[in-house]
Amino acid sequence: MRELLDQLDAWTAEGAGVGRAVVVRTFGSAPRPEGGVLLVTDDGRIAGSVSGGCVEGAAAEEIATARRTGRQRVIRYGISDEQAWDVGLACGGTIDVLVQPAVPAAAAEAARETADGRSGGRAVVTLLPPDAPPPAFGAHQPGTGESPTQPLVVHDDGRLDGTLGDAEADKALVKAALDLLAHGVSKTVEVGGRQAFIEAYPVRPRLVVVGAVEVSRTLVRLAKELGYETVVIDGRSAFATGARFPDVDRLVVGWPDEVADEIGLGPADAVAVLTHDVKFDEPAIVEALRRGCRYVGAVGSRKTQADRRARLLEAGVTTEQLDRLRGPIGLDLGGRLPPETALAILAEVVAERRLGTGRPMRDLARERAAVR
């Protein structure tokens, strides 16, 4: 939705009516993930996509119908491999698409304010119509029901705007929304006997790198390409220079544990500890684990990790906290050069954030094909 804000604003400014379709569930190798959005104006202009081109025409017609009736509905589309191939995609799949007569104000506001940093992360929750297709894959003929409520909003501090009418259901909804916000993904969940589409608008992800070493230089560049805000911390001013890190968003000279408050280190951060120096590494690890940072990884061989673990346990770090430490850091790509190491580290950071397995896609595709 964020990438369509400029177009939405332009259409709104000229007085055009705009409806929306959004992917709320996928089966198989769907072309677009949950949260993929298509916008259509009353005069037929289109922006965005829910399928890469396979069913855009049909979805646009449904948006036009929704504009006339004022009702939203969920439609299940099966995309054959042949359809996908016709528009340049490698494979098809099945998607559930929520068609809405207008862009929810809560979604537009969340996209806009989280994109420019005016607010913390938010999840916009839409209760799907009672006749929406079921979670299990299978044939279904949707009707024309509508959701009786306006979207709810879950803030990343746990606040809930609105209610499902039941305290336990509200609690479960907030928990699910916070988990999805943490991983930056949208998804349909079942809460309180209803299907709810949770549309995640997280703040810009941040990678905090401890150690202005050679690997860090490439790591910062790669992270920036993927949209991460980057911070590099090192106590050595000769290493932590703008000349060496021209792409970094913030360069801090100091001890990691002492500048944690200054940079606002917290649960939304990924932390890569790369100095190979106990006096820098271990205080940084302790502080990152204590603050519940989403990802904490540290360089070092297995022996180094074992020795470090023993020292950290003696220092009061719990076994549960240490189990969250990724060490040796990164995925096994087989590389040894600094840029290759940086790629392996960022691959693990992304896999953690996006709930990836870190396994070869080929193996996963074979397993999914066997299940079918």
Order of alpha helices (4+ residues) and beta strands (2+ residues): alpha-beta-beta-beta-alpha-beta-alpha-beta-alpha-beta-beta-beta-alpha-beta-beta-beta-alpha-beta-beta-alpha-beta-alpha-beta-alpha-alpha-beta-alpha-alpha
